[in-house]
Amino acid sequence: MSCSLLLALAAAVAAPIPADAEKPKPRPRLTGTVSIPAQVDDVLWLPDGKHLILRCNDGVARVVRRDQFGDDEPAARPVAEFKLPAGGHHLALSPDGGEVYAVASAGGRLTAESRAHFWNVKRVLDGKDLAKADRVVALDVDTINTATLTADGRRFVAAVVEPRKAAAQQQPVGGGWGGSQSREYSARFERVSAKTGDRDGEWVKLDDDTSYAGHTFDPKANRLFVLLHAGDELLMRCFDLAGGKAAWERKLPGPTLKGAMGNLVVSPDGNWVGVVQPTLFANPAQQGPGGNPFGGRGGGGPAGRPLQVSYSSRSVPVLLSAKTGEPVELPADDITHTQLFGFSADGRLMAGTVHRDTGVSQTVVWDTKTGQVVKAWAGRGDVHLAFAPAGHELLAVERERKDVYGATTAVPQGFSGNGGQQWTTNREVIRTEFKSTLGVWDLAPLVK
């Protein structure tokens, strides 16, 4: 066989060379990261989308620029810092975007008062003389769970949640093993002036035979969403605060876990409300050694007696229309725990974390049009998520902590049987170091 023929045969069976024009398919992209030596508990995007306020566990708010994010986690250089009030657990923007505010509750203390602290956004970005807030308003409410400004910025919707009574022990649905002590809570939503701090009535008072389980407020649409235990059912009620009456009510399916709280998030466009629903889940009964369905102590019952079923708690994601309460089905059969963080500006995407019964943890993004998961990252860890005020950028915060130990010391522990001294070693934690890594994902390809 000639050399030219051999070359021709080799060329015919060789793998094809990719064309130069080949490009990756559109997919979410990590556009930059940054790190900060603090535990970031919450993130507030400013309306310009170019600055973020980080509420940290040391009681300090740090302002970082979006353009500080880059490759290989550059260290953040805050352009401004200001101390937050003790007991202030949330930062929010006024409806016009001109002020940042935090509400700190007196928490029932006689030596404190509930206050709303306001900082002018322009002065915050300037970064000068931030030792004090621009204005502080003392609120005529002893204990506040949350307080959110209405659309006109003139009133707070102040939630006051109080224990009502000790409830009876929860019995599992269908009998069997399990049960837990639950509490019942009453709730009222008071109208408080943002200028004077005076109360001037109630928006809504829940005085029926229900127990509070969570709420969220949409200032743009003036809608209050409240999650309620009603007997063995879990209800969602939407109140139009203009009239103070329920606009709609929706029963959530499945057996509820009495006394358990759920969290709620509303989309910026006012179209959706996401709910973390606490439920009971029946574990399949399996005959164990000795006839015990759990393989533990004791023997089985009489012949023909049905096996007992154990129950465990789950929290599953629920997506509802904010206008009607109509549900959008989310695949949740294998989910044991859920946390929801919020929606993209147009309400198209919802982000959260889930833990599945296979032991897998994920950070996930749902498409609200279809209810399907359109992106999932393996591993959940200690994270926080926040969508940008426009577009489809998602900020992810991963938090780490490390205990730093001092020198090892020997501590006497008495004497042994033969009279010898016994010792043990001890290492004390001298400090704890925190680190948060922030990354921004561009999720625009998911909505095309």
Disulfide bonds with the S-S distance in Angstrom:
none
